[in-house]
Amino acid sequence: MMKKLALRLALLAAAAFSLQSCRTEEDLIQSPQETEKRFQAFTSRNGEPVDYPRGYKLLLEKYDSIYSTAYTGKTFLKTVFWGKPFRKNI
């Protein structure tokens, strides 16, 4: 009696897990894909060629503003003229 109950519960759990995984896969397929704005600097707009140096510059400036580093000249000049300390990565 106990073995039959355990077997039925195991089969029920497996069926529920299977149905749930199919449902999440379906939701993933049907949901509209959102573009990641993280690397939007490296995407072509209106058929124009991609300007990679500009993209890297934008990403480094964003990184400097988030982590208070001085990898770009803009941030380096701010630290020299305004005396703001920046974190050095060792």
C-alpha positions as a Python dict, from the first residue, in 0.01 Angstrom:
ca = {
    (1, 'M'): (0, 0, 0),
    (2, 'M'): (276, 243, 97),
    (3, 'K'): (482, 154, -213),
    (4, 'K'): (185, 221, -442),
    (5, 'L'): (127, 559, -279),
    (6, 'A'): (494, 654, -315),
    (7, 'L'): (495, 540, -679),
    (8, 'R'): (180, 740, -757),
    (9, 'L'): (322, 1051, -592),
    (10, 'A'): (648, 1014, -786),
    (11, 'L'): (460, 978, -1116),
    (12, 'L'): (238, 1275, -1033),
    (13, 'A'): (542, 1488, -947),
    (14, 'A'): (716, 1387, -1271),
    (15, 'A'): (406, 1472, -1475),
    (16, 'A'): (369, 1810, -1303),
    (17, 'F'): (737, 1891, -1361),
    (18, 'S'): (709, 1792, -1727),
    (19, 'L'): (404, 2010, -1782),
    (20, 'Q'): (566, 2306, -1606),
    (21, 'S'): (884, 2282, -1815),
    (22, 'C'): (682, 2271, -2137),
    (23, 'R'): (487, 2576, -2025),
    (24, 'T'): (796, 2783, -1944),
    (25, 'E'): (954, 2690, -2277),
    (26, 'E'): (638, 2798, -2458),
    (27, 'D'): (635, 3131, -2272),
    (28, 'L'): (997, 3189, -2365),
    (29, 'I'): (932, 3122, -2732),
    (30, 'Q'): (623, 3343, -2750),
    (31, 'S'): (756, 3641, -2553),
    (32, 'P'): (894, 3929, -2761),
    (33, 'Q'): (1270, 3961, -2749),
    (34, 'E'): (1394, 4281, -2590),
    (35, 'T'): (1722, 4420, -2709),
    (36, 'E'): (1995, 4446, -2454),
    (37, 'K'): (2095, 4805, -2407),
    (38, 'R'): (2431, 4706, -2265),
    (39, 'F'): (2599, 4662, -2603),
    (40, 'Q'): (2372, 4882, -2810),
    (41, 'A'): (2680, 5085, -2904),
    (42, 'F'): (2785, 4801, -3134),
    (43, 'T'): (2461, 4773, -3333),
    (44, 'S'): (2394, 4925, -3672),
    (45, 'R'): (2131, 5197, -3687),
    (46, 'N'): (1941, 5264, -4009),
    (47, 'G'): (2190, 5068, -4218),
    (48, 'E'): (2486, 5284, -4115),
    (49, 'P'): (2822, 5116, -4055),
    (50, 'V'): (2909, 5045, -3693),
    (51, 'D'): (3160, 5287, -3538),
    (52, 'Y'): (3356, 5054, -3308),
    (53, 'P'): (3595, 5315, -3161),
    (54, 'R'): (3299, 5529, -3055),
    (55, 'G'): (3131, 5225, -2900),
    (56, 'Y'): (3437, 5129, -2698),
    (57, 'K'): (3475, 5490, -2584),
    (58, 'L'): (3113, 5499, -2463),
    (59, 'L'): (3149, 5168, -2281),
    (60, 'L'): (3473, 5273, -2109),
    (61, 'E'): (3324, 5606, -2001),
    (62, 'K'): (3022, 5423, -1858),
    (63, 'Y'): (3254, 5178, -1679),
    (64, 'D'): (3456, 5467, -1536),
    (65, 'S'): (3143, 5637, -1406),
    (66, 'I'): (3017, 5317, -1241),
    (67, 'Y'): (3341, 5189, -1086),
    (68, 'S'): (3528, 5520, -1031),
    (69, 'T'): (3829, 5419, -1239),
    (70, 'A'): (4033, 5635, -1476),
    (71, 'Y'): (4065, 5435, -1797),
    (72, 'T'): (3952, 5719, -2023),
    (73, 'G'): (4111, 6057, -2070),
    (74, 'K'): (3788, 6231, -1972),
    (75, 'T'): (3787, 6073, -1627),
    (76, 'F'): (4163, 6116, -1590),
    (77, 'L'): (4136, 6490, -1656),
    (78, 'K'): (3853, 6518, -1404),
    (79, 'T'): (4071, 6358, -1137),
    (80, 'V'): (4369, 6580, -1221),
    (81, 'F'): (4177, 6910, -1233),
    (82, 'W'): (3921, 6848, -962),
    (83, 'G'): (4133, 6629, -736),
    (84, 'K'): (3876, 6355, -706),
    (85, 'P'): (4034, 6029, -595),
    (86, 'F'): (3978, 5725, -810),
    (87, 'R'): (4010, 5359, -728),
    (88, 'K'): (4317, 5189, -871),
    (89, 'N'): (4280, 4832, -989),
    (90, 'I'): (4582, 4629, -889),
}
